[in-house]
Amino acid sequence: MSTITRRLVPATAVAGTMALMLTGCLAGEGGDSGGSGDGGEWSKDTLAIDWATYNPLSLVIKEQGILEEELGDDVAVEWLPSAGSNKANELLRSGSVDVGSTAGSAALFARANGSPIKVIDIYSQPEWSAIVVGPDSEITELADLEGTSIAATKGTDPYFFLLQALEEGGLTLDDVEVQNVQHADGRSLLDGGSVEAWAGLDPIMAAAEVESGDELIYRNVDFNTYGFLNATEDFIENHPDLAQVVVDAYEEARVWALENPDETAQLLADAASIDLEVAKTVIDERSNLGVSGVPGDDQLAVLEAISPIIADSGDVQGGQEALDEALATIVDDQFAAKAVG
């Protein structure tokens, strides 16, 4: 049986509240959202940003051209796809994007390993990870994973979900073999019988349930960290005008998505090439888009709980000390606080 310890707040329940909060605070209003708002110039002429199927708000912003409309011809917006949090972190570290979307755990992991990024907005509170097995699997509980091969993408929320799930089942990484592959490849390995389990990620995971009959044997929303919108420190320090425009766009997209869940699901279905009903499951049941965009104590509490597990994995060179330093410095809430008024 699936285990769910906490229910997500339905996105539509807070749509009206979010709309009221954002009245007068969207991009372009009040003349203070960007460098050109007071007749000046933008701080640079390009903005590189990612989009991802695990970040529905990015799909809304990209499809509706919110950034392009606000920035006009003065700033060229470049959209790059992220296949997973690890890929978004690679784009941020290399400077290929100014702003990238990851899971909170992945952002903490990257900053602890020296990547100069900070979270500037929260784009969702998802239940996007679970332990997945095939339809005919004899694995029904976490203890059954001992001695199995499990597909997971290191440096992402599903991987850190797996670490927590193993501990919950009385196991460690030494008790399993982890195949480090991208999320879509993890599903392929599971469906092809090359692994016994997969630490899945929506919307790929939701599609696997419908199309392949795969089963989620362990769910725990508390093990899923929030959706973090991250920016490089250089971008924050030297281009705050553009950072504000990006976060304003996310708040505008949030209001629209909450008021238009079916249309948001259609955008996800198109971007991920999945059935519309699968996309609706992701948006309606596994994504709380109505969470406050301002990063703070709620997100840090989740990361504090998971940081010892990340430290024990040995994947952070500086161990717990590096993770503690990252926790103390990862949040920059100035843009989101302004965006939500």
RABEL-V918194 format. One record per backbone hydrogen bond with DSSP energy under -1.0 kcal/mol. CO is the residue of the C=O (numbers start at 1). NH is the residue of the N-H. If there is no record, write none. Layout:
co = [CO | CO]
nh = [NH | NH]
This chain:
co = [10 | 11 | 14 | 15 | 16 | 17 | 18 | 20 | 22 | 26 | 34 | 36 | 45 | 47 | 48 | 48 | 49 | 51 | 52 | 55 | 56 | 57 | 58 | 59 | 60 | 61 | 65 | 66 | 67 | 68 | 71 | 76 | 78 | 80 | 84 | 85 | 86 | 87 | 88 | 89 | 90 | 91 | 91 | 98 | 99 | 100 | 102 | 103 | 104 | 105 | 106 | 107 | 108 | 109 | 110 | 111 | 115 | 116 | 118 | 119 | 121 | 124 | 125 | 128 | 130 | 131 | 131 | 132 | 133 | 134 | 141 | 142 | 143 | 145 | 148 | 149 | 149 | 150 | 151 | 152 | 153 | 156 | 157 | 158 | 159 | 160 | 161 | 162 | 163 | 164 | 165 | 166 | 167 | 172 | 173 | 175 | 177 | 179 | 179 | 182 | 183 | 184 | 185 | 186 | 187 | 188 | 189 | 189 | 190 | 197 | 198 | 198 | 201 | 203 | 204 | 205 | 206 | 207 | 208 | 208 | 215 | 218 | 220 | 221 | 226 | 227 | 228 | 229 | 229 | 230 | 231 | 232 | 233 | 234 | 235 | 239 | 240 | 241 | 242 | 243 | 244 | 245 | 246 | 247 | 248 | 249 | 250 | 251 | 252 | 253 | 254 | 255 | 256 | 260 | 261 | 262 | 263 | 264 | 265 | 266 | 267 | 268 | 269 | 269 | 275 | 276 | 277 | 278 | 279 | 280 | 281 | 286 | 287 | 288 | 293 | 296 | 297 | 298 | 299 | 300 | 301 | 302 | 303 | 306 | 307 | 308 | 309 | 311 | 316 | 319 | 320 | 321 | 322 | 323 | 324 | 326 | 330 | 333 | 334 | 335 | 336]
nh = [13 | 14 | 18 | 19 | 20 | 21 | 22 | 23 | 25 | 29 | 37 | 39 | 76 | 78 | 98 | 99 | 80 | 82 | 55 | 58 | 60 | 61 | 62 | 63 | 64 | 66 | 69 | 70 | 71 | 72 | 74 | 47 | 49 | 51 | 88 | 89 | 90 | 91 | 92 | 93 | 94 | 96 | 97 | 232 | 50 | 230 | 228 | 107 | 108 | 109 | 110 | 111 | 112 | 113 | 115 | 114 | 117 | 233 | 231 | 332 | 229 | 227 | 288 | 202 | 200 | 217 | 218 | 198 | 215 | 137 | 144 | 145 | 146 | 148 | 177 | 196 | 197 | 179 | 199 | 181 | 156 | 160 | 161 | 162 | 163 | 164 | 165 | 166 | 167 | 168 | 169 | 171 | 170 | 175 | 176 | 147 | 150 | 152 | 181 | 186 | 187 | 188 | 189 | 190 | 191 | 192 | 194 | 195 | 193 | 151 | 132 | 200 | 205 | 207 | 208 | 209 | 210 | 211 | 212 | 214 | 133 | 131 | 223 | 224 | 104 | 123 | 102 | 120 | 121 | 100 | 118 | 236 | 237 | 238 | 239 | 243 | 244 | 245 | 246 | 247 | 248 | 249 | 250 | 251 | 252 | 253 | 254 | 255 | 256 | 257 | 258 | 259 | 260 | 264 | 265 | 266 | 267 | 268 | 269 | 270 | 271 | 272 | 273 | 274 | 279 | 280 | 281 | 282 | 283 | 284 | 285 | 127 | 289 | 125 | 122 | 300 | 301 | 302 | 303 | 304 | 305 | 306 | 307 | 310 | 311 | 312 | 313 | 314 | 319 | 323 | 324 | 325 | 326 | 327 | 328 | 330 | 119 | 337 | 338 | 339 | 340]
